[in-house]
Amino acid sequence: MNASHLVGVLQRESSYFRTAELAPDPLGPNRVVVGSEGSSPQRPMATKHSRTIEELEQLYTAFNQGDIETVVTAMTDDITWIEAEGEPYGGTYHGPNEVLQMFKRIPEDFDHYAVTPSRFIVEDDMVVVEGISDVTSKDGVDYEIPFAHVWRLDDDKIQEFRQYTDTVLLQEAFEA
């Protein structure tokens, strides 16, 4: 299963998975979809997929609290981090140090930048996360920018990250 296939799945399915339970996806026995509209997912006893989702949720929380060290320590030494071309940080970053340097620029460029995941699709070592970036420009203008993040994990460490987002809107927030 490759990232483009998973992104295709996102495009075919509705914006939110309308259940509050962790459930096997009928489209694949190794895929789990979690997400709900307006409520937190309820999870059964811990499974590998639920642990993976909880770990990613913790990374999103750490990022939003400015705890970048937690995010960086979750990366493999040879991580490939790909930000969407056409947005302020667009490009490919290799290794945790390059990613860290990119993260350090965010507070310089925005008054507020938080990412809120709303849906997780897990299949083998790949996780696709849909959500909203809540961004406030330096001029005080608020933006809600949809995203899809594709994570590839290796022994519970982030091996690869790829961002899909509305680059025009993100660039507009950057320039405001």
C-alpha positions as CSV (number, residue, x, y, z in Angstrom):
1,M,0.0,0.0,0.0
2,N,1.5,3.3,-1.0
3,A,0.7,6.9,0.1
4,S,-1.0,7.9,-3.1
5,H,-3.4,5.0,-2.7
6,L,-4.2,6.1,0.8
7,V,-4.7,9.7,-0.3
8,G,-7.0,8.4,-3.0
9,V,-9.0,6.7,-0.3
10,L,-9.3,10.0,1.5
11,Q,-10.6,11.6,-1.6
12,R,-13.3,8.9,-2.2
13,E,-14.6,8.9,1.4
14,S,-16.6,11.6,3.2
15,S,-14.9,14.3,5.3
16,Y,-15.6,12.4,8.5
17,F,-16.0,8.8,9.4
18,R,-19.4,8.9,11.2
19,T,-18.7,6.6,14.1
20,A,-17.3,6.9,17.5
21,E,-15.7,3.5,17.6
22,L,-12.5,2.0,16.5
23,A,-13.6,-0.4,13.8
24,P,-12.0,-2.5,11.0
25,D,-12.4,-0.9,7.7
26,P,-14.5,-2.9,5.2
27,L,-12.1,-1.9,2.4
28,G,-9.1,-3.7,4.0
29,P,-8.5,-6.1,6.9
30,N,-5.3,-4.3,7.9
31,R,-6.8,-0.8,7.9
32,V,-8.5,0.9,10.8
33,V,-10.4,4.2,10.5
34,V,-10.9,6.3,13.6
35,G,-12.7,9.6,13.8
36,S,-16.0,11.2,14.6
37,E,-17.9,14.4,14.2
38,G,-17.9,16.3,17.4
39,S,-16.8,13.6,19.8
40,S,-13.7,11.8,20.8
41,P,-13.3,8.2,19.4
42,Q,-13.9,5.5,21.9
43,R,-11.5,2.7,21.7
44,P,-11.6,-1.0,22.7
45,M,-8.8,-2.7,24.5
46,A,-5.4,-1.6,23.3
47,T,-4.3,-2.9,19.9
48,K,-1.3,-2.0,17.8
49,H,-3.4,0.4,15.8
50,S,-4.9,2.1,18.8
51,R,-1.5,2.5,20.3
52,T,-0.2,4.0,17.1
53,I,-3.1,6.5,17.0
54,E,-2.6,7.4,20.6
55,E,1.1,8.0,20.0
56,L,0.4,10.3,17.1
57,E,-2.3,12.1,19.1
58,Q,0.4,12.7,21.7
59,L,2.8,14.1,19.1
60,Y,0.1,16.5,17.8
61,T,-0.5,17.6,21.4
62,A,3.2,18.1,22.0
63,F,3.6,20.1,18.8
64,N,0.7,22.3,19.7
65,Q,2.2,23.0,23.2
66,G,5.5,23.9,21.7
67,D,7.2,20.7,22.9
68,I,9.1,20.2,19.7
69,E,11.7,18.0,21.5
70,T,9.1,15.3,22.0
71,V,8.2,15.4,18.3
72,V,11.9,15.3,17.1
73,T,12.8,12.4,19.5
74,A,10.0,10.3,17.9
75,M,11.8,10.5,14.5
76,T,14.3,8.0,13.0
77,D,17.8,9.4,12.4
78,D,17.2,9.2,8.6
79,I,13.6,10.7,8.6
80,T,12.3,12.2,5.4
81,W,9.9,15.1,6.1
82,I,8.1,16.5,3.1
83,E,6.2,19.8,3.4
84,A,3.8,20.6,0.5
85,E,5.4,22.7,-2.3
86,G,4.0,26.1,-2.6
87,E,3.7,26.8,1.1
88,P,6.2,28.7,3.2
89,Y,8.2,25.7,4.3
90,G,7.6,23.6,1.2
91,G,10.3,21.1,0.4
92,T,12.0,18.0,1.7
93,Y,13.9,17.9,5.0
94,H,16.3,15.1,5.8
95,G,17.1,14.1,9.4
96,P,15.7,15.4,12.7
97,N,17.9,18.5,12.8
98,E,16.6,19.9,9.4
99,V,13.0,19.3,10.6
100,L,13.8,21.0,13.9
101,Q,15.2,24.1,12.1
102,M,12.1,24.3,10.0
103,F,9.9,24.0,13.1
104,K,11.8,26.8,14.8
105,R,10.7,29.2,12.0
106,I,7.0,28.8,12.7
107,P,6.7,31.1,15.8
108,E,8.7,33.7,13.9
109,D,6.2,33.6,11.0
110,F,2.8,33.1,12.8
111,D,1.2,34.4,16.0
112,H,-0.5,31.0,16.4
113,Y,-0.1,27.6,14.6
114,A,-1.9,24.5,15.9
115,V,-2.9,21.3,14.1
116,T,-6.0,19.4,15.2
117,P,-6.4,15.9,13.9
118,S,-10.0,14.6,13.3
119,R,-9.5,11.3,11.5
120,F,-6.9,8.5,11.5
121,I,-6.6,5.8,8.9
122,V,-4.1,3.1,9.8
123,E,-2.8,0.4,7.5
124,D,0.3,-1.6,8.3
125,D,3.1,1.0,8.8
126,M,1.2,3.9,7.2
127,V,-1.1,6.3,9.0
128,V,-3.1,9.0,7.2
129,V,-4.4,11.9,9.4
130,E,-7.0,14.4,8.3
131,G,-7.5,17.6,10.3
132,I,-7.4,21.4,10.4
133,S,-4.5,23.7,11.0
134,D,-5.6,26.7,13.1
135,V,-3.3,29.5,12.0
136,T,-3.2,33.2,13.0
137,S,-1.1,35.4,10.8
138,K,1.2,38.1,12.2
139,D,-1.5,40.6,11.3
140,G,-4.0,38.8,13.5
141,V,-6.1,37.1,10.7
142,D,-7.3,33.6,11.6
143,Y,-7.3,30.8,9.1
144,E,-8.6,27.2,9.3
145,I,-6.7,25.2,6.7
146,P,-7.5,21.6,6.0
147,F,-4.7,19.0,5.9
148,A,-3.9,15.4,5.3
149,H,-0.7,14.1,6.8
150,V,0.7,10.8,5.7
151,W,3.0,9.1,8.3
152,R,5.2,6.1,7.7
153,L,6.5,4.4,10.8
154,D,9.4,2.1,11.5
155,D,9.3,0.4,14.9
156,D,7.1,3.1,16.3
157,K,9.4,5.9,15.1
158,I,8.6,8.3,12.3
159,Q,10.4,7.3,9.2
160,E,8.6,9.6,6.8
161,F,6.1,12.4,6.9
162,R,4.3,14.0,3.9
163,Q,1.9,16.9,4.1
164,Y,-1.0,17.7,1.9
165,T,-2.7,21.1,2.5
166,D,-4.3,24.1,0.9
167,T,-1.0,25.8,0.0
168,V,-2.6,28.9,-1.4
169,L,-4.4,29.6,1.9
170,L,-1.3,28.8,4.0
171,Q,0.8,31.1,1.9
172,E,-1.8,33.8,2.3
173,A,-1.6,33.4,6.1
174,F,2.2,33.6,5.9
175,E,2.1,36.8,3.8
176,A,-0.6,38.5,5.9
